[in-house]
């Protein structure tokens, strides 16, 4: 058999289930992404939203920029945080990443 006939040969015929196999494989990849990436991230986001909605004056907070301070005043969409030495900074509530970090939750 010459090299030319080898390259001109048709590929082996695939079975009828090959289309279904690739479809099942793509579905399995989506399920893995959902349970290991999408679901935990949305669960964490809901937990942060609950913490932000339940915060009160005197709570320790961490912002998305890394500022740590004590909550002084809460308004509709913003908060006033005391970061130390009588220095107060106003942040949007959406910039708060954690409320009472290092606090042990009761289980």
N, CA, C and O of each residue as an XYZ file, in Angstrom:
428
protein
N       0.859     -1.161      0.000
C       0.000      0.000      0.000
C       0.907      1.225      0.000
O       1.815      1.365      0.820
N       0.627      2.082     -0.930
C       1.468      3.275     -1.040
C       0.966      4.354     -0.084
O      -0.148      4.274      0.434
N       1.783      5.336      0.134
C       1.451      6.439      1.039
C       0.264      7.240      0.514
O      -0.556      7.718      1.298
N       0.167      7.389     -0.802
C      -0.936      8.134     -1.401
C      -2.265      7.448     -1.150
O      -3.239      8.130     -0.833
N      -2.349      6.167     -1.273
C      -3.607      5.469     -1.009
C      -3.962      5.534      0.474
O      -5.141      5.537      0.828
N      -2.973      5.585      1.325
C      -3.249      5.691      2.754
C      -3.956      7.009      3.083
O      -4.907      7.025      3.864
N      -3.492      8.115      2.486
C      -4.104      9.408      2.745
C      -5.449      9.588      2.059
O      -6.262     10.394      2.509
N      -5.698      8.864      0.992
C      -6.960      8.970      0.276
C      -8.052      8.087      0.857
O      -9.206      8.179      0.439
N      -7.712      7.249      1.799
C      -8.701      6.352      2.398
C      -9.674      7.160      3.251
O      -9.287      8.137      3.893
N     -10.914      6.752      3.252
C     -11.938      7.413      4.062
C     -11.743      7.030      5.526
O     -11.270      5.932      5.817
N     -12.101      7.921      6.450
C     -11.998      7.567      7.859
C     -12.998      6.474      8.197
O     -13.999      6.318      7.499
N     -12.748      5.728      9.239
C     -13.692      4.671      9.599
C     -15.057      5.258      9.941
O     -15.160      6.336     10.527
N     -16.093      4.533      9.564
C     -17.459      5.012      9.816
C     -17.732      5.013     11.320
O     -17.406      4.060     12.028
N     -18.331      6.091     11.784
C     -18.664      6.199     13.202
C     -20.025      5.576     13.432
O     -20.845      5.492     12.518
N     -20.256      5.146     14.647
C     -21.544      4.558     14.978
C     -22.638      5.610     15.010
O     -22.359      6.809     14.979
N     -23.879      5.161     15.071
C     -25.000      6.085     15.066
C     -25.089      6.891     16.358
O     -25.655      7.984     16.363
N     -24.546      6.375     17.436
C     -24.664      7.043     18.726
C     -23.629      8.119     18.976
O     -23.621      8.705     20.059
N     -22.764      8.404     18.033
C     -21.700      9.375     18.282
C     -22.255     10.787     18.508
O     -21.689     11.541     19.299
N     -23.329     11.155     17.844
C     -23.939     12.473     18.053
C     -24.526     12.599     19.437
O     -24.423     13.640     20.086
N     -25.149     11.509     19.881
C     -25.723     11.520     21.228
C     -24.637     11.542     22.299
O     -24.798     12.163     23.349
N     -23.553     10.871     22.023
C     -22.454     10.830     22.988
C     -21.871     12.210     23.214
O     -21.615     12.597     24.355
N     -21.659     12.954     22.147
C     -21.113     14.305     22.304
C     -22.128     15.225     22.983
O     -21.744     16.113     23.745
N     -23.411     15.024     22.716
C     -24.438     15.822     23.366
C     -24.486     15.537     24.872
O     -24.610     16.455     25.683
N     -24.386     14.262     25.229
C     -24.370     13.884     26.641
C     -23.114     14.425     27.319
O     -23.171     14.874     28.464
N     -21.984     14.385     26.621
C     -20.729     14.899     27.166
C     -20.833     16.404     27.439
O     -20.391     16.872     28.488
N     -21.409     17.158     26.512
C     -21.576     18.614     26.709
C     -22.526     18.895     27.875
O     -22.302     19.823     28.652
N     -23.585     18.092     27.994
C     -24.503     18.256     29.120
C     -23.819     17.971     30.443
O     -24.054     18.670     31.429
N     -22.976     16.956     30.472
C     -22.243     16.623     31.696
C     -21.283     17.750     32.086
O     -21.138     18.054     33.270
N     -20.636     18.365     31.113
C     -19.742     19.493     31.396
C     -20.534     20.646     31.998
O     -20.078     21.277     32.952
N     -21.720     20.931     31.451
C     -22.546     22.009     31.999
C     -22.960     21.711     33.433
O     -22.932     22.606     34.277
N     -23.344     20.472     33.726
C     -23.735     20.091     35.087
C     -22.573     20.270     36.054
O     -22.760     20.768     37.164
N     -21.384     19.872     35.645
C     -20.207     20.038     36.500
C     -19.942     21.515     36.760
O     -19.685     21.901     37.900
N     -19.998     22.348     35.722
C     -19.802     23.782     35.902
C     -20.852     24.358     36.841
O     -20.531     25.192     37.688
N     -22.093     23.928     36.705
C     -23.156     24.461     37.550
C     -22.913     24.131     39.017
O     -22.989     25.015     39.870
N     -22.624     22.872     39.319
C     -22.492     22.460     40.720
C     -21.176     22.885     41.366
O     -21.123     23.033     42.587
N     -20.126     23.083     40.594
C     -18.842     23.440     41.187
C     -18.479     24.907     41.051
O     -17.594     25.377     41.766
N     -19.130     25.653     40.159
C     -18.773     27.058     39.971
C     -19.966     27.986     40.172
O     -19.912     28.874     41.023
N     -21.022     27.803     39.423
C     -22.144     28.748     39.424
C     -22.923     28.703     40.733
O     -23.176     29.748     41.333
N     -23.304     27.519     41.183
C     -24.130     27.383     42.386
C     -23.435     27.900     43.654
O     -24.056     28.654     44.403
N     -22.179     27.530     43.927
C     -21.526     28.053     45.135
C     -21.350     29.575     45.106
O     -21.463     30.236     46.138
N     -21.072     30.127     43.917
C     -20.896     31.573     43.818
C     -22.200     32.306     44.093
O     -22.194     33.318     44.793
N     -23.313     31.824     43.562
C     -24.597     32.489     43.810
C     -25.017     32.323     45.265
O     -25.628     33.224     45.839
N     -24.696     31.182     45.866
C     -25.000     30.956     47.276
C     -24.218     31.933     48.167
O     -24.759     32.482     49.127
N     -22.946     32.138     47.835
C     -22.114     33.082     48.590
C     -22.635     34.512     48.432
O     -22.656     35.276     49.397
N     -23.050     34.872     47.228
C     -23.584     36.216     46.974
C     -24.855     36.461     47.775
O     -25.030     37.551     48.319
N     -25.743     35.482     47.863
C     -26.966     35.625     48.657
C     -26.640     35.772     50.131
O     -27.291     36.543     50.837
N     -25.632     35.036     50.606
C     -25.217     35.126     52.004
C     -24.693     36.528     52.326
O     -24.999     37.072     53.387
N     -23.915     37.110     51.429
C     -23.399     38.471     51.633
C     -24.545     39.476     51.629
O     -24.558     40.396     52.447
N     -25.508     39.317     50.719
C     -26.653     40.224     50.679
C     -27.461     40.154     51.967
O     -27.935     41.182     52.451
N     -27.628     38.961     52.530
C     -28.342     38.828     53.798
C     -27.593     39.520     54.926
O     -28.206     40.200     55.749
N     -26.262     39.355     54.975
C     -25.465     40.012     56.006
C     -25.569     41.528     55.907
O     -25.697     42.215     56.921
N     -25.515     42.052     54.676
C     -25.582     43.504     54.476
C     -26.953     44.033     54.872
O     -27.047     45.114     55.452
N     -28.005     43.303     54.573
C     -29.349     43.782     54.911
C     -29.612     43.731     56.415
O     -30.454     44.478     56.913
N     -28.904     42.861     57.151
C     -29.117     42.728     58.593
C     -28.090     43.471     59.438
O     -28.126     43.365     60.664
N     -27.164     44.231     58.815
C     -26.139     44.904     59.607
C     -26.734     46.052     60.415
O     -27.761     46.627     60.057
N     -26.058     46.364     61.511
C     -26.528     47.430     62.406
C     -25.339     48.248     62.876
O     -24.189     47.864     62.663
N     -25.613     49.359     63.505
C     -24.566     50.264     63.984
C     -23.644     49.518     64.947
O     -24.102     48.791     65.828
N     -22.338     49.711     64.763
C     -21.350     49.075     65.616
C     -20.771     47.801     65.042
O     -19.817     47.255     65.596
N     -21.333     47.306     63.930
C     -20.801     46.101     63.291
C     -19.482     46.419     62.598
O     -19.297     47.514     62.067
N     -18.580     45.463     62.610
C     -17.321     45.577     61.890
C     -17.568     45.133     60.459
O     -18.165     44.079     60.239
N     -17.118     45.921     59.471
C     -17.356     45.606     58.069
C     -16.056     45.661     57.280
O     -15.105     46.343     57.661
N     -16.036     44.921     56.160
C     -14.929     44.942     55.213
C     -15.509     45.326     53.861
O     -16.498     44.742     53.416
N     -14.891     46.312     53.202
C     -15.380     46.753     51.898
C     -14.640     46.033     50.784
O     -13.656     45.335     51.029
N     -15.121     46.209     49.557
C     -14.490     45.559     48.407
C     -13.097     46.106     48.141
O     -12.285     45.434     47.505
N     -12.802     47.313     48.615
C     -11.467     47.883     48.431
C     -10.511     47.471     49.542
O      -9.333     47.827     49.509
N     -11.008     46.719     50.530
C     -10.153     46.233     51.599
C     -10.167     47.075     52.860
O      -9.435     46.783     53.806
N     -10.986     48.114     52.891
C     -11.083     48.958     54.091
C     -11.853     48.211     55.177
O     -12.902     47.620     54.919
N     -11.318     48.250     56.388
C     -11.970     47.621     57.535
C     -12.330     48.721     58.507
O     -11.495     49.565     58.836
N     -13.567     48.717     58.967
C     -13.999     49.745     59.901
C     -15.254     49.346     60.631
O     -15.790     48.252     60.453
N     -15.713     50.274     61.468
C     -16.903     50.051     62.276
C     -18.026     50.889     61.684
O     -17.840     52.063     61.364
N     -19.181     50.276     61.545
C     -20.347     50.942     60.967
C     -20.858     52.021     61.898
O     -21.124     51.765     63.072
N     -20.995     53.232     61.373
C     -21.425     54.364     62.183
C     -22.867     54.758     61.871
O     -23.679     54.912     62.783
N     -23.192     54.922     60.580
C     -24.528     55.341     60.169
C     -24.968     54.525     58.956
O     -24.179     54.268     58.047
N     -26.243     54.122     58.957
C     -26.795     53.383     57.820
C     -27.885     54.223     57.189
O     -28.804     54.678     57.871
N     -27.783     54.431     55.871
C     -28.804     55.158     55.122
C     -29.398     54.201     54.092
O     -29.105     53.006     54.114
N     -30.229     54.720     53.193
C     -30.920     53.865     52.220
C     -29.958     53.031     51.378
O     -30.064     51.805     51.353
N     -29.018     53.685     50.688
C     -28.116     52.949     49.810
C     -26.642     53.149     50.151
O     -25.770     52.669     49.426
N     -26.355     53.853     51.243
C     -24.966     54.079     51.635
C     -24.804     53.920     53.142
O     -25.779     53.907     53.892
N     -23.553     53.801     53.564
C     -23.228     53.673     54.978
C     -22.039     54.575     55.292
O     -21.240     54.895     54.412
N     -21.931     54.980     56.546
C     -20.796     55.767     57.011
C     -19.977     54.859     57.918
O     -20.471     54.359     58.928
N     -18.713     54.653     57.540
C     -17.846     53.733     58.263
C     -16.716     54.518     58.912
O     -16.066     55.342     58.269
N     -16.491     54.251     60.196
C     -15.374     54.862     60.908
C     -14.185     53.920     60.783
O     -14.224     52.781     61.246
N     -13.125     54.419     60.145
C     -11.960     53.576     59.890
C     -10.853     53.769     60.911
O      -9.847     53.061     60.857
N     -11.003     54.688     61.823
C     -10.012     54.867     62.886
C      -9.671     56.333     63.070
O      -9.684     57.114     62.118
N      -9.367     56.696     64.306
C      -8.955     58.065     64.590
C      -9.991     59.100     64.212
O      -9.639     60.182     63.744
N     -11.265     58.790     64.407
C     -12.363     59.702     64.091
C     -12.425     60.049     62.598
O     -12.916     61.115     62.227
N     -11.933     59.156     61.754
C     -12.013     59.323     60.303
C     -13.192     58.502     59.808
O     -13.251     57.292     60.025
N     -14.135     59.170     59.137
C     -15.341     58.504     58.647
C     -15.396     58.602     57.129
O     -15.137     59.657     56.551
N     -15.737     57.488     56.493
C     -15.816     57.425     55.032
C     -17.178     56.861     54.647
O     -17.668     55.916     55.265
N     -17.786     57.454     53.617
C     -19.082     56.982     53.139
C     -18.878     55.991     51.993
O     -18.137     56.271     51.050
N     -19.534     54.837     52.077
C     -19.484     53.798     51.056
C     -20.895     53.427     50.647
O     -21.842     53.608     51.413
N     -21.032     52.905     49.436
C     -22.292     52.317     49.017
C     -22.429     50.962     49.688
O     -21.431     50.296     49.965
N     -23.655     50.556     49.948
C     -23.873     49.242     50.555
C     -23.359     48.125     49.655
O     -22.935     47.077     50.142
N     -23.395     48.344     48.363
C     -22.937     47.312     47.434
C     -21.424     47.098     47.506
O     -20.923     46.101     46.988
N     -20.688     48.017     48.140
C     -19.234     47.875     48.267
C     -18.832     47.072     49.490
O     -17.641     46.850     49.710
N     -19.793     46.628     50.293
C     -19.471     45.875     51.501
C     -19.394     44.390     51.151
O     -20.331     43.815     50.598
N     -18.242     43.779     51.490
C     -18.021     42.360     51.198
C     -18.277     41.461     52.380
O     -18.644     40.302     52.188
N     -18.101     41.943     53.595
C     -18.278     41.091     54.762
C     -18.705     41.934     55.946
O     -18.271     43.075     56.103
N     -19.558     41.363     56.774
C     -20.013     42.003     58.002
C     -19.571     41.125     59.153
O     -19.776     39.911     59.131
N     -18.967     41.734     60.158
C     -18.440     41.024     61.324
C     -17.509     39.879     60.929
O     -17.786     38.723     61.248
N     -16.401     40.190     60.234
C     -15.476     39.106     59.899
C     -14.858     38.530     61.173
O     -14.751     39.225     62.183
N     -14.467     37.305     61.124
C     -13.851     36.575     62.257
C     -14.857     36.280     63.368
O     -14.465     35.795     64.429
N     -16.130     36.557     63.152
C     -17.143     36.238     64.151
C     -17.595     34.800     63.934
O     -17.899     34.406     62.808
N     -17.639     34.028     64.988
C     -18.047     32.632     64.899
C     -19.581     32.555     64.802
O     -20.294     33.110     65.639
N     -20.069     31.864     63.777
C     -21.520     31.710     63.617
C     -22.019     30.613     64.533
O     -21.331     29.617     64.757
N     -23.205     30.798     65.058
C     -23.839     29.769     65.893
C     -24.475     28.734     64.990
O     -25.217     29.069     64.067
N     -24.179     27.471     65.264
C     -24.736     26.402     64.409
C     -25.698     25.562     65.172
O     -26.265     24.618     64.622
